[in-house]
């Protein structure tokens, strides 16, 4: 069972909802334990939406962390409606825990080299973790805490072998550069080019999920089941099934420029990789759609 902290920018795109739904399905079948969810978003309804999803899937106790002291907005197509229509405990953004403290608390409580962090948004809170100081949870710096407790970082971000992708450049490219450069352990990047060819959330989801289901509702609100790329879901699928659906690049390093664009440099001494397409994206889409809908296949 993979012990997972998910860091998500659940706001502008709907694939974050699909990623959370997948994690709950995997947790239902003993493949994942969701330690906590970090919401890296300035949408004021994002943590309540996340909390509503956790409640619906029967895990209301999952802690949620947010970046504090941000200028909040309301811009998502679905977060406010999901928070209004589905039960949750958080009354406001401010009621969520501080993301850096939650990261540190969760990591400190786990065995060494046991946690997988999956980021499917921009990296502000991850950078804040790396820059954090010793506190009541651990006498280690953030960098040393990560080095001791995290076995793998799976990052949906970047475009490989080079390009420019939103999670890396918007809205905080500096945190991208710092996080990628300072990370002390293994990183696997699920680049834009991987999820872009995997289309989910269309006719199957509409037909299979009942009215009153938050995942169905989110995809209806987002684009009325027109289908959407599965960037975030690909990162989830890799994290729980490494080696099953994609190949890895040679060892190397993602070089992040000031504008958030990136390029790859091979380096046999480094411990970073990016995913390479192997299986048919249409077949992977079927697996992701099923997991989003709560269906767990025997062959998965």
VEXVEX-563320 format. One record per residue (C-alpha): z, x, y; residue in three letters. Coordinates in steps of 0.001 Angstrom, whole numbers, padded with zeros to 6 digits, always signed. Layout:
# VEXVEX-563320
ZXYAla...
***
This chain:
# VEXVEX-563320
+000000+000000+000000Unk-001026+001333+003381Unk+001603+001220+006127Unk-000356+000333+009241Unk+000177+000171+012982Unk-002736-001585+014659Unk-003548-000818+018301Unk-005908-003485+019642Unk-007507-004522+022931Unk-007573-008157+021887Unk-009243-009718+024906Unk-012942-009345+025758Unk-014406-009260+022235Unk-013542-011405+019236Unk-013770-008733+016546Unk-010100-007939+017250Unk-009190-011398+015931Unk-011232-010706+012818Unk-009494-007359+012371Unk-006033-008931+012563Unk-007048-011671+010126Unk-008307-009045+007672Unk-005023-007159+007868Unk-003064-010288+007037Unk-005281-011003+004028Unk-004805-007433+002839Unk-001044-007758+003362Unk-001033-010975+001328Unk-002480-009030-001596Unk-000292-005956-001354Unk-002888-003655+000132Unk-001295-003242+003559Unk+002036-003523+005315Unk+001695-004367+009007Unk+004459-002399+010694Unk+003585-003517+014200Unk+000777-004359+016583Unk+000239-002562+019876Unk-001714-004626+022405Unk-003617-002364+024796Unk-004940-004945+027230Unk-004447-006213+030761Unk-005231-009779+029715Unk-001984-011650+030328Unk-002411-013867+027270Unk-003303-011110+024770Unk+000186-010563+023285Unk+000830-014297+022946Unk-002527-014707+021191Unk-001621-011878+018826Unk+001787-013439+018218Unk+000159-016799+017472Unk-002053-015172+014845Unk+000943-013479+013231Unk+002826-016788+013137Unk-000114-018634+011625Unk-000432-016053+008859Unk+003262-016231+008051Unk+004478-012954+009601Unk+006192-014007+012845Unk+008506-011016+012649Unk+005794-008421+013331Unk+006785-006633+016559Unk+004277-006499+019391Unk+004147-003794+022051Unk+002313-003711+025372Unk+001784-001299+028216Unk+004251-002140+030955Unk+003647-002227+034719Unk-000029-003185+034535Unk-001938-005498+036854Unk-002506-008504+034623Unk-005598-010672+034641Unk-006856-013729+032747Unk-010389-013154+031561Unk-010666-013573+027788Unk-012751-016372+026322Unk-010130-017172+023707Unk-006658-015614+024164Unk-005229-018293+026473Unk-006529-021161+024348Unk-005242-019657+021103Unk-001842-019127+022723Unk-001821-022717+023978Unk-002956-024335+020741Unk-000952-022337+018170Unk+002756-021715+017818Unk+004214-018371+018880Unk+007521-016905+020066Unk+006494-014799+023080Unk+006741-016783+026273Unk+004894-014236+028380Unk+003312-010804+028395Unk+006555-009322+029729Unk+008533-010477+026693Unk+006629-008065+024427Unk+008190-004670+023763Unk+007216-001486+025555Unk+004371+000011+023531Unk+005557+003622+023656Unk+009075+002693+022563Unk+007732+000470+019783Unk+005385+003176+018535Unk+008286+005650+018445Unk+010698+003236+016773Unk+008210+002273+014071Unk+007221+005858+013318Unk+010788+007147+013265Unk+011725+004558+010625Unk+009001+005619+008178Unk+008745+008417+005647Unk+006906+011578+006599Unk+003085+011442+006359Unk+003130+007756+005444Unk+001668+005825+008401Unk-001940+005003+009242Unk-002629+004190+012882Unk-005770+002138+013486Unk-007021+001897+017067Unk-009698-000668+017893Unk-009518-000476+021671Unk-009007+001985+024470Unk-006415+004676+023983Unk-003958+004332+026873Unk-000960+003479+024703Unk-001836+006094+022097Unk-001973+008744+024803Unk+001387+007514+026114Unk+002815+007953+022619Unk+001550+011528+022428Unk+003020+012296+025854Unk+006359+010617+025144Unk+009687+012454+025171Unk+012611+012424+022722Unk+014682+009257+022945Unk+017147+007113+020996Unk+014650+006674+018161Unk+013792+010312+017539Unk+014647+013741+018886Unk+010998+014720+018472Unk+008340+014686+021163Unk+005572+012149+020708Unk+003181+014834+019527Unk+005637+016140+016953Unk+006567+012633+015819Unk+002903+011876+015164Unk+002458+015180+013376Unk+005370+014393+011055Unk+004892+010683+010373Unk+001177+009862+010626Unk-001107+010674+007718Unk-004313+009287+009265Unk-005695+007952+012526Unk-008691+005644+012119Unk-010354+005160+015495Unk-013033+002618+016341Unk-014513+004547+019210Unk-017386+006737+020236Unk-021029+006950+019217Unk-022120+009647+016748Unk-023413+012245+016746Unk-023497+011567+020496Unk-023532+008698+022943Unk-021322+006475+025057Unk-019187+003631+023725Unk-016913+001177+025544Unk-013578+001985+023891Unk-014013+005599+024942Unk-015217+005070+028517Unk-013684+001758+029610Unk-011225+001588+031304Unk-009399+004860+030634Unk-011640+007768+029603Unk-008937+010282+030506Unk-006650+008915+027792Unk-009547+009098+025345Unk-010114+012768+026065Unk-006407+013602+025867Unk-005805+011664+022656Unk-008818+013030+020820Unk-008163+016595+021935Unk-004399+016659+021309Unk-004222+014678+018052Unk-002471+016953+015545Unk-003698+015445+012272Unk-006654+013873+010505Unk-008922+011487+012412Unk-011789+009353+011112Unk-013984+007744+013766Unk-015765+004474+013031Unk-018491+004784+015627Unk-020434+002093+017468Unk-023391+002627+015164Unk-021371+001626+012070Unk-020086-001794+013111Unk-023164-002631+015149Unk-025187-003383+012020Unk-022525-005540+010340Unk-022792-009139+011584Unk-019970-011534+010729Unk-018293-014659+012077Unk-021285-016937+011729Unk-022201-019743+009298Unk-019823-018700+006507Unk-016783-018651+008762Unk-017740-021968+010327Unk-018213-023644+006959Unk-015275-022098+005123Unk-012418-022246+007620Unk-010969-025655+008518Unk-010536-027087+011966Unk-007183-025982+013294Unk-007551-022408+012040Unk-007107-019803+014828Unk-009829-017467+013553Unk-012321-020301+013420Unk-011229-021403+016881Unk-011575-017901+018353Unk-015118-017453+017056Unk-016021-020938+018236Unk-014727-020168+021722Unk-016352-016751+021836Unk-019959-017620+020946Unk-019914-020819+018856Unk-020433-018944+015573Unk-023579-017144+016687Unk-022442-014051+014764Unk-020905-010895+016142Unk-020894-007188+015362Unk-017958-005963+013267Unk-016898-002764+014963Unk-013148-003323+014591Unk-013311-004798+011101Unk-015168-001724+009837Unk-012232+000438+010906Unk-009811-001821+009022Unk-011945-001792+005886Unk-012225+001987+005892Unk-008490+002463+006427Unk-007562+000506+003303Unk-010536+001600+001167Unk-011466+005166+002157Unk-014478+006481+000307Unk-015581+003085-000982Unk-018155+001936+001563Unk-019040+004874+003814Unk-019485+008621+003583Unk-017824+011092+005920Unk-019483+013618+008166Unk-018732+017302+007911Unk-015486+018418+009494Unk-015752+018731+013226Unk-014534+017676+016625Unk-015393+014808+018944Unk-015940+016264+022399Unk-015173+013654+025070Unk-016576+014103+028566Unk-014935+012921+031790Unk-017059+009768+031833Unk-016032+008871+028270Unk-019301+009820+026641Unk-018992+011953+023535Unk-020802+014425+021331Unk-020013+015927+017972Unk-019420+019576+017214Unk-019221+020747+013597Unk-016122+022833+012973Unk-014906+023680+009446Unk-011444+024423+010850Unk-011042+020998+012465Unk-009733+017824+010822Unk-011920+015143+012375Unk-014732+013130+010756Unk-016984+010197+011522Unk-018315+007515+009194Unk-021857+007677+007847Unk-023635+004591+006580Unk-023967+004401+002781Unk-023777+000773+001609Unk-025988-002054+002843Unk-024423-003456+006052Unk-025262-007002+004943Unk-023167-006538+001805Unk-020272-005115+003810Unk-020546-008135+006123Unk-019929-010443+003152Unk-016754-008543+002282Unk-015510-008633+005867Unk-016292-012327+006297Unk-014370-013087+003119Unk-011336-011053+004170Unk-011370-012663+007618Unk-011320-016064+005893Unk-008446-015104+003582Unk-010578-014599+000486Unk-009695-011544-001576Unk-012231-010601-004236Unk-011150-009142-007536Unk-013591-006252-007133Unk-012398-005267-003666Unk
***
